[in-house]
Amino acid sequence: MPTNEVYITGIGQSQIGMKLARSPLLLTVDAVKEALIEAGLSIGQIDGVSTYPGKAHTYLGFSPVGADELIDALGLRTTWHAGAAEISSQLGAVVAAATAIRAGLARHVICFRTVYEAAAMSRPEEYPPLRREKAEGLSQWFTPFGAISAANWTAQYAMRHVKRFGLTREQLAQIALTDRAHARSIPVRSSVNRSQWISTCRRAWCPRLYVCTTATAIPMRRPY
Amino acid sequence: MSAEPANLRRPQPRLDDENRAFWTGGAQGQLNIMRCCDCAAFIHPPRSVCRTCLSENVAPEAVTGTGVIDTFTVNYQKWHPALAVPLVVARVALDGVPGVYLTTNIVGCSVDAVEIGDRVRVRFEQQGEIYYPLFEKVA
C-alpha cells in the first residue's frame, strides 16, 4: 500500500436552510458531531483542523466560523490547523489537510466549511453585508463592473458555451434539477423545496447563485 | 471629486504605482495597458515586473481602445447599489493587445442587442479620480 495515502473517513452536515436561527458555530458543531459518529472517532482523537477561507470578519455571512474558534469551542488539542483564503476554495482545505497528514503534522483532521449567507441576509444587523466601497487587490478587475460573485464569472464562460454549442436554457436548468434530485436522496433536513429553487431560475441563464446556510465537515486520516 | 455618496459609486480601486495609469488614463482619453519595454509582452493586470521575461523595464502604453466582445452575461440581480440592472458584464478582447481581456460593462444599447463577437470601443465613466473603462458597440 502506498504510504502517501490519505482517507476521508466520514461526512457530516448540519441542517440546511435559508433562514436558520441556529448559530453558525453550533451548525458547525452539529456537522462535526455527525462526521465523527460516521467515522467512529471521539473528539479527543482530532488533532488537526482545516477550513476555507477562515473566519471572514468583514463578511461573516460568507464565512462565520474560523479554525481557531472551532478548536476553542470543542476543546481540541491540535498539532496543526489552517484556515486560508488563497487556496482552491473548499477543496483547497481538503488538499491542505491531506498534505498536512502526509507530512505527519496531524493524524485526524477535521475539514469544514460553514456558510451563513442566507441567514445573514435576514439578520443584517448581526451579520452585516460586505461593504464594497473599495475594490482591493485582484477584485479591482471585476467588482467595479458588477462581476462580484462566482455566479457572474462562471456565467460568462457558460454563455460562451451556449453561443458556441447551442446549449439550451432548459438543458442548463436540468443540471441544477438533477443536483437537487440527488440531494433529495441524502437524509438532511433541508427547508428548501423545489418551488423555491425554480423561483430563483426565472430570469436568466446560467449559474444561479443558490444562497444557503449550512455547515459540512469531513474527518480525514492517514493509514493506520 | 464627484458628488455621489460613497455607496453609490462603483467599488473604487486603491491607486498605486502599478495600477494608476490604467485607472486614470481616461482623463486623457487613453486606455493604458502595461507593457514590457524589453520583450514587448503586455502585462495585465499591471505589474512592475514582466511575467514573460522578468524585466522590470515596464511602462504603460496607450492602446487603441477598440476590441471584440469575447463573452458576456446579463445581471438581473442588483449586486451593488451603484450598478443599475439589467447590467451587461462582459469580457472584451482588446485589439492589438494579445492575451489581454478586460472585464467591463457594455453600455449605450439594450441588453438584448449584445452578442459575442460584437465590435466595441472604450467609453470612460469618471467617478472621483477613477476613470472606469466601459465599452459601447461600434455602430
Interface residues (C-beta under 8 A of the other chain):
Chain A: R131 R132 E133 K134 A135 E136 L138 S139 Q140 W141 F142 T143 P144 F145 G146 A147 I148 S149 N152 A155 Q156 Y157 A158 M159 R160 K163 R203 A204 W205 C206 L209
Chain B: A6 N7 R9 R10 P11 Q12 P13 R14 N19 P45 D70 T71 F72 T73 V74 N75 Y76 Q77 W79 H80 L83 L87 V89 A90 R91 L102 T103 T104 N105 E115 I116 I130 Y132 L134
